[in-house]
Amino acid sequence: MASNLPGLENILDNLDVGIIIFDNKGTYLFVNKTLLQYTGRTRQDYLNHTVYDFIASGLYKESVVDKVYHEKRAVTQIHVTVSADGKQVGRLVTVSPIFNAQGEIVYAISCQIQVDAMNQKYSHAKAINAIATGIRGNWDDRREVIAKSPSMVGVLRQAARAAQSDASVLLLGESGTGKEIVAQYIHQHSPYRKKQMVAINCTSLRL
């Protein structure tokens, strides 16, 4: 189907959300690259198969597409699937029906976002927005970071990006320059923000 419009497949492949196109019988017609990255599968694993094949194999517990066919409307829900490496993954799935002139469903388009990725993107976007407006997100509902100078805004912008990574971050600076504040800022905007941050005074440790 994607080949009917020049460049459509390339456009869909460059979206950072999972896209699937079904016919009116639940057969996979197209799966974009992001969805394949989510699942660890290939297009051959999907094309010419139906959602009912996946249910029969135990990879799906239910089909959102099937609900759309019966209710003839868009359906959004959290859908739990099993990836190629056996992990259960939760996704926010919206399936929308495409009707012909007679009011019959001819296609269904599924848009999928992994829940953990969506939460990280929301946190990152919120941090960047706070930096852009000059209002810094607080980390304990009592304190917030305020920055106006271009250099400090740049530091917080880098901190927001670092918060989305699992890499270790080394903060350098003289005593009293705010290293712990930046560390708290990184923690608050990271996927671990719901867990307690442990600050250790290294100068008090005896070697």
N, C-alpha and C positions, 0 to 999 in steps of 0.2 A: 504493500500500500504506500509506503513512504516514497517509493520510486515514482509514484504518479506525479509528484511535484518536485521539480529540480531543486536540490539543495535541502529539502525538508529533513532527510535523514541526518545530514550533517548538523542542521540546526538543533534537532532533538538530541543528538549525541553530545552537544556542547552545553546542554542544560545541566545544572548541578542538582537536579531532582530526578528520581527514577520515573521513567515514562514507559507505559505499556499500551499498545493498541490491540483491542480484541475485535473479532467479528461478532455477529449476533448469536453465536453458539458457544462463546467462551474460548475460541481458538486464538492463540497468540499469533498476531500478524507482525508485530514489531516490538522490540525491546531495546531501549537505549543503553549507552555505555555505563551511565551512572547506576542503573538498576543492576547491570551485570557486576559492577564493582561491589554493590551492596551484597549480592548473593554469592559471588565467587563462581558463577556459572557462565556458560557460553550461550550464544544465541541459538546454537543447535539444540541446546537443552530445552529451549522454549518453543521455537517455531514448529508449527504443525501439531503441537500438543495443546490440550485444553486445560483450563483450571481444574476441571473435574479429574483429569489424570493426576494432577498434583495432590488433590484431596485423597484420591484412592491410594497414592503412594505414601501418605502420611506427612507430606511436607507442609500441607495446609490443613487447618482444622475446619475452615469454612471459606466461602468465596464471597467477597464483597461484590464481585461482578454479578453473581447470581442474584443478589438482593436488588441490584440495579435493574436487571431484566424483569424481575417480578414487580417491583414497585414503580418502574419507569420514571425514576428521578435520580439525581445525584446522591450518593451516599458517602459519608465520611466516618471513619472509625479507626481505632488502633488495631492493626493487623499483625499478629505474631506468626512469623514463618521460620523455617529452618534453613540456614545457609549451607553451602557446599561442605564446610568444615564441621557441620553438626551443631552449630551454635543457634540458639533461639534469638531472633532479632525482632524488636518491636518497631513498627513503622506507622506513621500517620498516613493513611491512604484515603484518597478521594477518587471515586470512580464516577465519571459523568457519561450519560448516554448521548449518542448522536442519532437523531431521528431523520427519516426520509419524509417526503411530502405527504405520505399517507399516515404519518404519526407512528410508524414502526421503527424500532431500534435496529439500526444497521451496524453501528460500531459502538464501542465503549472505550473511553480513554481513562487510564489509571495514572494518577500522579502520586508518587510515594516519596516520603521524607523520613529518614531514620530519626527516631525520637532523640537519641543522644546527640546526634549531629545538629539537630534543630535547636536543642537547648544550648549547645556551645555557640552556635551562630547568633542566637538571640542575645546571649550574654556578651559576646564580642561586639555586636552591633550597638548594644546599649552602652557599653564602655566607650566606644568610638563616638557615639552621639553625645555622651556626657562631656568628652574632651572638646568636641567641636563647639558646644554651647558654653564652655567655661565652667560647667557645674560637674563636679566629680562625684561619682557614686560612692556612697558610704559603705563601710564594711561591718559596722556593728550597731547601726541605727542611731549612733550618737556622734560619730566623727566623720568628717569628709575632707577630701583633699581639694584644695582650691589652687588653681594655677593660672596665671595670666601671661607670664613671660614665655616667649617662643621656645626657649631652651627647655623649660619645665614641661610645657605642653608636649614637646617632642619626647621627653622622657616617659611621660604617661602614655603616649601613643605607642611607644615601643613596649612598655610594660603590659598594655592591653593585648598586644600581639603575642608577647611571651606567655601570657596567661593561658593561651589556647594550645600551648605545646607541653609535652611531657618532659622536655629537656630541663636540666638543672640551670639555674640562673645565678650568676655571680654579680652582686652589687658592690661596687667599689666607691669609696668616698671617705672623707674625713669624719671624725666623730661629730655628731650633731647635724649632719647634712640631710638626714631624713631617709636613711637606707631602710630602716624598719617600716616606715610609712609606705614606701614603695613596695616592700615585700608584702605588707598587708593588702595593698592595692592589687598586686598580682594574685594573691590568694583569693580575694573576694571575687575576681573576675575569671577564675579558673573553674574547671569542672569539679574541683574539690572544695568549693566554697561552703558547702553544707557541713563539712567536717572541720574540727577545731584545728587552728594553726598553732603550732608549738614553737615559741621563740626561745632560743637558748643564748644566754650571755656567755660567749666563748672565753671571755677574759676571766670568768670565775671558775673555769675548769682547770683542774690540776693535771698536768701531764706526767 
